[in-house]
């Protein structure tokens, strides 16, 4: 299967949003998926690589998956860090190594951008957890806690 993974651009926003809607059915966010806000923020991320990077996986030019990497800064984790903010592969294409290719790409891209650590979060019970563990990601003894600063 000729899978091509490339960096996404503004022209890919409709494809990325379509895939993101599919992911919401498969593994929804804790926060409401407000497409207008997501589109605005995705556009901002694509225009400013200091925020992160986006990649699109295609099978014969048909988008079948995506990867979003976002950056942060942490003293605990020795400076610039990267987060796999989103990683999704359409169900018919799972189990073919595409997720592993996207993880490899996330590692390379994070290193090339000067990150010293790569994080991800995954829903409890998601079958991808075992893939992440095999790839060297470890569980924390901490809770992820969030407080919205938007009214």
C-alpha distance (Angstrom), angle and dihedral (degrees) to the residues before:
residue distance angle dihedral
X1 . . .
X2 3.83 . .
X3 3.80 102.6 .
X4 3.77 115.4 -179.9
X5 3.82 120.7 -164.7
X6 3.78 118.0 -165.2
X7 3.77 138.8 165.4
X8 3.79 110.8 -90.9
X9 3.78 125.1 -123.0
X10 3.81 136.1 -167.8
X11 3.80 88.9 -83.5
X12 3.82 88.6 63.3
X13 3.81 95.6 58.5
X14 3.84 94.0 100.1
X15 3.82 90.9 51.3
X16 3.80 92.5 45.4
X17 3.80 91.8 48.7
X18 3.80 90.7 49.7
X19 3.80 91.0 52.3
X20 3.80 90.6 44.9
X21 3.82 89.8 54.5
X22 3.82 88.5 52.2
X23 3.80 90.1 50.7
X24 3.81 90.0 52.0
X25 3.81 88.8 61.8
X26 3.80 91.6 45.9
X27 3.82 101.7 40.4
X28 3.82 111.4 -2.5
X29 3.77 124.1 -154.2
X30 3.78 119.9 -110.3
X31 3.81 87.6 -124.9
X32 3.82 119.4 65.5
X33 3.81 113.4 -91.7
X34 3.80 101.5 -121.3
X35 3.77 102.5 -177.1
X36 3.82 96.3 -160.1
X37 3.81 91.7 54.3
X38 3.82 92.1 42.0
X39 3.81 90.9 51.5
X40 3.83 91.6 49.3
X41 3.81 92.5 48.5
X42 3.79 93.4 43.6
X43 3.80 89.5 52.5
X44 3.81 90.1 50.0
X45 3.82 91.6 49.6
X46 3.81 91.4 49.9
X47 3.82 91.2 51.3
X48 3.80 95.3 46.5
X49 3.82 116.3 49.0
X50 3.82 89.5 -174.0
X51 3.83 85.7 74.7
X52 3.77 95.8 47.4
X53 3.79 149.2 -76.2
X54 3.78 135.7 -89.9
X55 3.80 129.2 -152.8
X56 3.78 132.2 -171.7
X57 3.82 124.3 -151.6
X58 3.80 113.5 -151.5
X59 3.79 135.0 -172.9
X60 3.80 107.6 -154.1
X61 3.84 90.2 -21.4
X62 3.84 91.5 -50.4
X63 3.83 111.2 121.2
X64 3.81 109.8 -122.3
X65 3.80 103.2 160.8
X66 3.75 146.6 1.6
X67 3.78 144.4 -156.4
X68 3.79 127.1 -151.5
X69 3.80 120.0 -168.5
X70 3.81 120.9 -169.7
X71 3.80 128.3 -171.8
X72 3.81 133.8 -134.7
X73 3.81 138.0 164.6
X74 3.80 125.0 -120.6
X75 3.79 133.8 172.9
X76 3.80 90.6 -155.3
X77 3.80 91.6 55.3
X78 3.82 95.9 43.4
X79 3.78 101.9 -103.1
X80 3.76 130.3 -56.2
X81 3.76 114.3 35.5
X82 3.76 133.4 -173.5
X83 3.79 129.1 -144.0
X84 3.75 127.3 -158.0
X85 3.77 90.5 -134.8
X86 3.79 94.4 176.1
X87 3.80 133.3 9.7
X88 3.79 118.3 169.0
X89 3.79 136.0 162.6
X90 3.81 121.5 -176.1
X91 3.84 110.4 -106.7
X92 3.84 96.8 -113.4
X93 3.82 89.1 57.2
X94 3.81 98.3 47.8
X95 3.78 121.5 112.5
X96 3.81 92.3 34.7
X97 3.80 97.7 99.1
X98 3.81 96.8 -99.4
X99 3.81 92.3 120.1
X100 3.81 89.4 51.2
X101 3.83 90.0 50.1
X102 3.79 90.0 51.5
X103 3.83 90.4 49.0
X104 3.82 90.3 51.0
X105 3.80 89.0 49.8
X106 3.82 91.0 49.1
X107 3.80 90.4 53.9
X108 3.80 93.8 47.7
X109 3.80 94.3 44.8
X110 3.81 92.7 46.6
X111 3.82 91.2 50.5
X112 3.81 92.2 46.4
X113 3.82 89.0 52.6
X114 3.82 91.7 52.2
X115 3.81 99.8 -103.9
X116 3.79 116.8 153.7
X117 3.81 95.8 -162.9
X118 3.79 138.4 29.3
X119 3.82 119.0 -148.6
X120 3.76 133.4 -175.8
X121 3.76 136.4 176.0
X122 3.76 124.2 -145.7
X123 3.78 133.7 -175.6
X124 3.80 115.0 -102.9
X125 3.79 109.0 -99.1
X126 3.81 95.5 22.6
X127 3.84 107.4 142.7
X128 3.83 89.5 -136.9
X129 3.82 89.3 72.5
X130 3.80 90.2 85.0
X131 3.81 91.4 52.1
X132 3.81 89.7 51.5
X133 3.81 92.1 48.8
X134 3.82 91.5 48.9
X135 3.82 87.5 52.1
X136 3.82 92.0 56.0
X137 3.81 103.2 -94.9
X138 3.79 112.4 139.3
X139 3.80 132.8 -154.7
X140 3.80 118.6 -112.2
X141 3.77 127.7 -135.7
X142 3.80 88.0 -133.4
X143 3.76 136.1 88.7
X144 3.76 120.6 -121.3
X145 3.78 104.5 -127.4
X146 3.78 126.7 -175.1
X147 3.78 136.5 -169.9
X148 3.80 119.5 -169.3
X149 3.80 114.0 -130.8
X150 3.79 93.4 -169.4
X151 3.78 119.7 93.5
